[in-house]
Amino acid sequence: MKKIALAAAFSVAASTAFAGSYVEPIIEPEVIVEDTSSSSAGIVIPLLLLVLVAAATS
């Protein structure tokens, strides 16, 4: 009787383990976010430094 109960438990476990079909995993594409900045941002800091140097020398 114990062997029948053990066999039934294994058959239930095996049937749930293999239930369904194989489905390929869905891989989401990478999202690349590029920060856009204005071209004037690169010139603001040198202009501020030039004004500070001019103010310091005068």
Biopython code that builds the backbone (N, CA, C, O; Angstrom):
import numpy as np
from Bio.PDB.StructureBuilder import StructureBuilder

atoms = [
    (1, "MET", "N", (0.821, -1.192, 0.000)),
    (1, "MET", "CA", (0.000, 0.000, 0.000)),
    (1, "MET", "C", (0.869, 1.263, 0.000)),
    (1, "MET", "O", (0.536, 2.253, -0.652)),
    (2, "LYS", "N", (1.989, 1.221, 0.738)),
    (2, "LYS", "CA", (2.877, 2.372, 0.797)),
    (2, "LYS", "C", (3.488, 2.631, -0.574)),
    (2, "LYS", "O", (3.675, 3.783, -0.967)),
    (3, "LYS", "N", (3.800, 1.557, -1.302)),
    (3, "LYS", "CA", (4.410, 1.730, -2.616)),
    (3, "LYS", "C", (3.429, 2.355, -3.597)),
    (3, "LYS", "O", (3.822, 3.152, -4.449)),
    (4, "ILE", "N", (2.155, 1.998, -3.481)),
    (4, "ILE", "CA", (1.145, 2.576, -4.373)),
    (4, "ILE", "C", (0.978, 4.063, -4.071)),
    (4, "ILE", "O", (0.862, 4.870, -4.993)),
    (5, "ALA", "N", (0.964, 4.432, -2.798)),
    (5, "ALA", "CA", (0.825, 5.840, -2.420)),
    (5, "ALA", "C", (2.056, 6.627, -2.868)),
    (5, "ALA", "O", (1.938, 7.764, -3.324)),
    (6, "LEU", "N", (3.243, 6.014, -2.738)),
    (6, "LEU", "CA", (4.477, 6.669, -3.172)),
    (6, "LEU", "C", (4.478, 6.834, -4.682)),
    (6, "LEU", "O", (4.887, 7.881, -5.184)),
    (7, "ALA", "N", (4.029, 5.827, -5.415)),
    (7, "ALA", "CA", (3.970, 5.909, -6.872)),
    (7, "ALA", "C", (2.962, 6.969, -7.304)),
    (7, "ALA", "O", (3.203, 7.692, -8.271)),
    (8, "ALA", "N", (1.842, 7.068, -6.604)),
    (8, "ALA", "CA", (0.845, 8.085, -6.933)),
    (8, "ALA", "C", (1.399, 9.485, -6.682)),
    (8, "ALA", "O", (1.157, 10.404, -7.464)),
    (9, "ALA", "N", (2.135, 9.640, -5.598)),
    (9, "ALA", "CA", (2.722, 10.951, -5.287)),
    (9, "ALA", "C", (3.749, 11.339, -6.343)),
    (9, "ALA", "O", (3.793, 12.495, -6.764)),
    (10, "PHE", "N", (4.575, 10.391, -6.775)),
    (10, "PHE", "CA", (5.563, 10.683, -7.815)),
    (10, "PHE", "C", (4.893, 11.011, -9.150)),
    (10, "PHE", "O", (5.352, 11.896, -9.872)),
    (11, "SER", "N", (3.806, 10.301, -9.481)),
    (11, "SER", "CA", (3.135, 10.559, -10.751)),
    (11, "SER", "C", (2.473, 11.937, -10.751)),
    (11, "SER", "O", (2.465, 12.621, -11.775)),
    (12, "VAL", "N", (1.921, 12.344, -9.615)),
    (12, "VAL", "CA", (1.323, 13.680, -9.534)),
    (12, "VAL", "C", (2.402, 14.744, -9.644)),
    (12, "VAL", "O", (2.220, 15.747, -10.335)),
    (13, "ALA", "N", (3.522, 14.533, -8.968)),
    (13, "ALA", "CA", (4.613, 15.507, -9.017)),
    (13, "ALA", "C", (5.209, 15.585, -10.421)),
    (13, "ALA", "O", (5.548, 16.672, -10.890)),
    (14, "ALA", "N", (5.339, 14.449, -11.089)),
    (14, "ALA", "CA", (5.920, 14.434, -12.431)),
    (14, "ALA", "C", (4.970, 15.070, -13.440)),
    (14, "ALA", "O", (5.425, 15.741, -14.366)),
    (15, "SER", "N", (3.675, 14.879, -13.284)),
    (15, "SER", "CA", (2.737, 15.444, -14.254)),
    (15, "SER", "C", (2.668, 16.966, -14.124)),
    (15, "SER", "O", (2.506, 17.661, -15.127)),
    (16, "THR", "N", (2.790, 17.492, -12.910)),
    (16, "THR", "CA", (2.772, 18.953, -12.767)),
    (16, "THR", "C", (4.106, 19.563, -13.176)),
    (16, "THR", "O", (4.159, 20.721, -13.590)),
    (17, "ALA", "N", (5.170, 18.801, -13.065)),
    (17, "ALA", "CA", (6.474, 19.334, -13.452)),
    (17, "ALA", "C", (6.581, 19.472, -14.965)),
    (17, "ALA", "O", (7.257, 20.379, -15.452)),
    (18, "PHE", "N", (5.932, 18.594, -15.713)),
    (18, "PHE", "CA", (6.024, 18.625, -17.169)),
    (18, "PHE", "C", (4.758, 19.166, -17.823)),
    (18, "PHE", "O", (4.579, 19.005, -19.031)),
    (19, "ALA", "N", (3.893, 19.792, -17.070)),
    (19, "ALA", "CA", (2.661, 20.333, -17.637)),
    (19, "ALA", "C", (2.973, 21.542, -18.500)),
    (19, "ALA", "O", (3.916, 22.282, -18.221)),
    (20, "GLY", "N", (2.198, 21.741, -19.531)),
    (20, "GLY", "CA", (2.395, 22.884, -20.407)),
    (20, "GLY", "C", (3.424, 22.591, -21.468)),
    (20, "GLY", "O", (3.931, 21.474, -21.567)),
    (21, "SER", "N", (3.727, 23.583, -22.250)),
    (21, "SER", "CA", (4.702, 23.420, -23.316)),
    (21, "SER", "C", (5.826, 24.417, -23.120)),
    (21, "SER", "O", (5.734, 25.333, -22.302)),
    (22, "TYR", "N", (6.881, 24.222, -23.881)),
    (22, "TYR", "CA", (8.032, 25.110, -23.793)),
    (22, "TYR", "C", (7.716, 26.428, -24.482)),
    (22, "TYR", "O", (7.261, 26.449, -25.625)),
    (23, "VAL", "N", (7.956, 27.500, -23.794)),
    (23, "VAL", "CA", (7.758, 28.831, -24.357)),
    (23, "VAL", "C", (9.082, 29.564, -24.238)),
    (23, "VAL", "O", (9.691, 29.605, -23.169)),
    (24, "GLU", "N", (9.521, 30.146, -25.359)),
    (24, "GLU", "CA", (10.787, 30.878, -25.317)),
    (24, "GLU", "C", (10.665, 32.080, -24.393)),
    (24, "GLU", "O", (9.641, 32.763, -24.386)),
    (25, "PRO", "N", (11.703, 32.337, -23.618)),
    (25, "PRO", "CA", (11.642, 33.508, -22.729)),
    (25, "PRO", "C", (11.630, 34.793, -23.549)),
    (25, "PRO", "O", (12.288, 34.899, -24.584)),
    (26, "ILE", "N", (10.869, 35.758, -23.062)),
    (26, "ILE", "CA", (10.767, 37.043, -23.751)),
    (26, "ILE", "C", (11.877, 37.945, -23.230)),
    (26, "ILE", "O", (11.953, 38.243, -22.038)),
    (27, "ILE", "N", (12.729, 38.367, -24.144)),
    (27, "ILE", "CA", (13.837, 39.256, -23.780)),
    (27, "ILE", "C", (13.460, 40.654, -24.251)),
    (27, "ILE", "O", (13.279, 40.902, -25.443)),
    (28, "GLU", "N", (13.348, 41.552, -23.293)),
    (28, "GLU", "CA", (12.984, 42.923, -23.643)),
    (28, "GLU", "C", (14.199, 43.654, -24.199)),
    (28, "GLU", "O", (15.308, 43.489, -23.691)),
    (29, "PRO", "N", (14.002, 44.451, -25.226)),
    (29, "PRO", "CA", (15.131, 45.185, -25.804)),
    (29, "PRO", "C", (15.643, 46.253, -24.835)),
    (29, "PRO", "O", (14.896, 46.798, -24.023)),
    (30, "GLU", "N", (16.933, 46.528, -24.949)),
    (30, "GLU", "CA", (17.526, 47.549, -24.087)),
    (30, "GLU", "C", (17.068, 48.926, -24.550)),
    (30, "GLU", "O", (16.980, 49.194, -25.748)),
    (31, "VAL", "N", (16.785, 49.775, -23.605)),
    (31, "VAL", "CA", (16.390, 51.139, -23.917)),
    (31, "VAL", "C", (17.558, 52.042, -23.571)),
    (31, "VAL", "O", (17.984, 52.120, -22.419)),
    (32, "ILE", "N", (18.067, 52.718, -24.582)),
    (32, "ILE", "CA", (19.208, 53.616, -24.381)),
    (32, "ILE", "C", (18.681, 55.046, -24.381)),
    (32, "ILE", "O", (18.093, 55.513, -25.357)),
    (33, "VAL", "N", (18.905, 55.719, -23.274)),
    (33, "VAL", "CA", (18.459, 57.100, -23.144)),
    (33, "VAL", "C", (19.681, 57.998, -23.251)),
    (33, "VAL", "O", (20.603, 57.919, -22.439)),
    (34, "GLU", "N", (19.669, 58.840, -24.254)),
    (34, "GLU", "CA", (20.779, 59.764, -24.438)),
    (34, "GLU", "C", (20.336, 61.146, -23.970)),
    (34, "GLU", "O", (19.288, 61.648, -24.376)),
    (35, "ASP", "N", (21.139, 61.740, -23.122)),
    (35, "ASP", "CA", (20.833, 63.092, -22.665)),
    (35, "ASP", "C", (21.189, 64.070, -23.771)),
    (35, "ASP", "O", (22.310, 64.089, -24.280)),
    (36, "THR", "N", (20.225, 64.863, -24.117)),
    (36, "THR", "CA", (20.483, 65.883, -25.129)),
    (36, "THR", "C", (20.723, 67.206, -24.422)),
    (36, "THR", "O", (19.981, 67.596, -23.521)),
    (37, "SER", "N", (21.749, 67.868, -24.841)),
    (37, "SER", "CA", (22.049, 69.175, -24.257)),
    (37, "SER", "C", (22.306, 70.151, -25.395)),
    (37, "SER", "O", (22.680, 69.759, -26.500)),
    (38, "SER", "N", (22.101, 71.402, -25.107)),
    (38, "SER", "CA", (22.322, 72.399, -26.149)),
    (38, "SER", "C", (23.815, 72.582, -26.369)),
    (38, "SER", "O", (24.623, 72.295, -25.485)),
    (39, "SER", "N", (24.170, 73.057, -27.536)),
    (39, "SER", "CA", (25.581, 73.232, -27.857)),
    (39, "SER", "C", (26.181, 74.415, -27.105)),
    (39, "SER", "O", (27.402, 74.521, -26.993)),
    (40, "SER", "N", (25.345, 75.296, -26.594)),
    (40, "SER", "CA", (25.853, 76.462, -25.884)),
    (40, "SER", "C", (26.338, 76.113, -24.478)),
    (40, "SER", "O", (27.012, 76.923, -23.841)),
    (41, "ALA", "N", (25.999, 74.905, -23.981)),
    (41, "ALA", "CA", (26.422, 74.520, -22.639)),
    (41, "ALA", "C", (27.940, 74.378, -22.563)),
    (41, "ALA", "O", (28.528, 74.595, -21.504)),
    (42, "GLY", "N", (28.571, 74.020, -23.660)),
    (42, "GLY", "CA", (30.020, 73.859, -23.665)),
    (42, "GLY", "C", (30.774, 75.171, -23.700)),
    (42, "GLY", "O", (31.981, 75.195, -23.454)),
    (43, "ILE", "N", (30.100, 76.247, -23.994)),
    (43, "ILE", "CA", (30.785, 77.537, -24.088)),
    (43, "ILE", "C", (30.503, 78.430, -22.884)),
    (43, "ILE", "O", (31.195, 79.429, -22.688)),
    (44, "VAL", "N", (29.521, 78.097, -22.088)),
    (44, "VAL", "CA", (29.145, 78.938, -20.948)),
    (44, "VAL", "C", (30.253, 78.953, -19.901)),
    (44, "VAL", "O", (30.623, 80.020, -19.412)),
    (45, "ILE", "N", (30.777, 77.803, -19.557)),
    (45, "ILE", "CA", (31.812, 77.720, -18.506)),
    (45, "ILE", "C", (33.094, 78.448, -18.915)),
    (45, "ILE", "O", (33.629, 79.209, -18.109)),
    (46, "PRO", "N", (33.611, 78.247, -20.141)),
    (46, "PRO", "CA", (34.809, 79.034, -20.511)),
    (46, "PRO", "C", (34.568, 80.540, -20.519)),
    (46, "PRO", "O", (35.461, 81.311, -20.165)),
    (47, "LEU", "N", (33.363, 80.971, -20.922)),
    (47, "LEU", "CA", (33.075, 82.405, -20.884)),
    (47, "LEU", "C", (33.039, 82.936, -19.455)),
    (47, "LEU", "O", (33.522, 84.036, -19.186)),
    (48, "LEU", "N", (32.464, 82.151, -18.532)),
    (48, "LEU", "CA", (32.459, 82.568, -17.131)),
    (48, "LEU", "C", (33.878, 82.640, -16.576)),
    (48, "LEU", "O", (34.205, 83.561, -15.827)),
    (49, "LEU", "N", (34.711, 81.687, -16.933)),
    (49, "LEU", "CA", (36.105, 81.723, -16.476)),
    (49, "LEU", "C", (36.841, 82.926, -17.057)),
    (49, "LEU", "O", (37.649, 83.548, -16.367)),
    (50, "LEU", "N", (36.575, 83.255, -18.303)),
    (50, "LEU", "CA", (37.210, 84.414, -18.926)),
    (50, "LEU", "C", (36.787, 85.700, -18.225)),
    (50, "LEU", "O", (37.610, 86.587, -17.998)),
    (51, "VAL", "N", (35.502, 85.802, -17.881)),
    (51, "VAL", "CA", (35.021, 86.993, -17.168)),
    (51, "VAL", "C", (35.658, 87.066, -15.780)),
    (51, "VAL", "O", (36.049, 88.148, -15.342)),
    (52, "LEU", "N", (35.766, 85.943, -15.087)),
    (52, "LEU", "CA", (36.401, 85.948, -13.757)),
    (52, "LEU", "C", (37.881, 86.328, -13.829)),
    (52, "LEU", "O", (38.372, 87.077, -12.984)),
    (53, "VAL", "N", (38.580, 85.823, -14.819)),
    (53, "VAL", "CA", (40.009, 86.165, -14.973)),
    (53, "VAL", "C", (40.154, 87.647, -15.321)),
    (53, "VAL", "O", (41.044, 88.323, -14.806)),
    (54, "ALA", "N", (39.275, 88.154, -16.200)),
    (54, "ALA", "CA", (39.332, 89.565, -16.563)),
    (54, "ALA", "C", (39.031, 90.440, -15.369)),
    (54, "ALA", "O", (39.658, 91.484, -15.192)),
    (55, "ALA", "N", (38.071, 90.027, -14.537)),
    (55, "ALA", "CA", (37.732, 90.809, -13.350)),
    (55, "ALA", "C", (38.865, 90.771, -12.320)),
    (55, "ALA", "O", (39.110, 91.752, -11.618)),
    (56, "ALA", "N", (39.549, 89.630, -12.241)),
    (56, "ALA", "CA", (40.638, 89.496, -11.249)),
    (56, "ALA", "C", (41.863, 90.316, -11.672)),
    (56, "ALA", "O", (42.581, 90.838, -10.819)),
    (57, "THR", "N", (42.101, 90.429, -12.967)),
    (57, "THR", "CA", (43.292, 91.175, -13.414)),
    (57, "THR", "C", (43.064, 92.685, -13.435)),
    (57, "THR", "O", (44.028, 93.450, -13.454)),
    (58, "SER", "N", (41.820, 93.121, -13.433)),
    (58, "SER", "CA", (41.604, 94.564, -13.508)),
    (58, "SER", "C", (41.520, 95.226, -12.146)),
    (58, "SER", "O", (41.339, 96.441, -12.061)),
]
sb = StructureBuilder()
sb.init_structure("model")
sb.init_model(0)
sb.init_chain("A")
sb.init_seg("    ")
for serial, (resi, resn, name, xyz) in enumerate(atoms, 1):
    if name == "N":
        sb.init_residue(resn, " ", resi, " ")
    sb.init_atom(name, np.array(xyz, "f"), 0.0, 1.0, " ", f" {name:<3s}", serial, name[0])
structure = sb.get_structure()
